[in-house]
Amino acid sequence: MKLKITTIGNSAGVILPKELLARLRLTKGDEVHVLEIPDGIKLTAFDPKLAAQMEVAERIMREDRQVLHKLAQ
């Protein structure tokens, strides 16, 4: 898919077509993450940093259930 850079206020940007928004499962106001990859950039709705943080949190919750129970009281 080819996108054209356009003026948006005092900035420059690209307009994402409806088909691309649907494919990324994004709507107006959502965040898009830009990842640098060897041959360019990748736009994604997936946040790799958040995913890594959630993995750690899930591991801690599995390992230390009693600590979480005490915090909830």
C-alpha positions as CSV (number, residue, x, y, z in Angstrom):
1,M,0.0,0.0,0.0
2,K,1.4,3.4,-0.9
3,L,0.6,6.4,1.3
4,K,1.3,10.1,0.5
5,I,2.8,12.5,3.0
6,T,0.5,15.5,3.4
7,T,0.3,18.7,5.5
8,I,-1.7,18.4,8.7
9,G,-1.8,21.7,10.4
10,N,1.9,22.8,10.9
11,S,3.0,19.2,10.7
12,A,3.3,16.5,8.1
13,G,1.6,13.1,8.2
14,V,-0.1,10.3,6.4
15,I,-3.8,9.5,6.2
16,L,-4.5,5.8,6.9
17,P,-7.3,4.4,4.7
18,K,-10.3,2.7,6.3
19,E,-9.1,-0.7,4.9
20,L,-5.7,-0.3,6.7
21,L,-7.4,0.9,10.0
22,A,-9.7,-2.2,9.8
23,R,-6.8,-4.5,9.2
24,L,-4.9,-3.1,12.2
25,R,-8.1,-3.0,14.2
26,L,-7.6,0.7,14.9
27,T,-10.1,3.5,15.2
28,K,-9.7,7.3,15.5
29,G,-7.8,8.1,18.8
30,D,-6.0,4.8,19.1
31,E,-2.2,4.7,19.3
32,V,0.1,3.2,16.6
33,H,3.5,2.0,17.4
34,V,6.4,2.5,15.0
35,L,9.1,-0.1,15.1
36,E,12.4,0.3,13.2
37,I,13.2,-2.9,11.4
38,P,16.3,-3.6,9.1
39,D,14.5,-2.7,5.9
40,G,12.4,0.3,7.1
41,I,9.7,0.8,9.7
42,K,6.7,-1.2,10.8
43,L,3.4,0.3,12.0
44,T,1.6,-1.9,14.5
45,A,-1.2,-1.7,17.0
46,F,0.8,-4.2,19.1
47,D,3.0,-2.6,21.8
48,P,6.0,-4.9,22.4
49,K,7.1,-3.1,25.5
50,L,3.6,-3.4,27.1
51,A,3.5,-7.1,26.1
52,A,6.9,-7.7,27.8
53,Q,5.7,-5.9,30.9
54,M,2.5,-8.0,31.0
55,E,4.5,-11.2,30.7
56,V,6.5,-10.2,33.8
57,A,3.3,-9.2,35.7
58,E,1.6,-12.5,34.8
59,R,4.6,-14.5,36.0
60,I,4.7,-12.6,39.3
61,M,1.0,-13.0,39.8
62,R,1.4,-16.8,39.3
63,E,4.4,-17.1,41.6
64,D,3.3,-14.7,44.4
65,R,-0.5,-15.2,44.7
66,Q,-0.3,-14.8,48.4
67,V,1.3,-11.3,48.1
68,L,-1.4,-10.2,45.7
69,H,-4.0,-11.5,48.1
70,K,-2.5,-9.5,51.0
71,L,-2.5,-6.3,48.8
72,A,-6.1,-6.8,47.9
73,Q,-7.2,-6.8,51.6
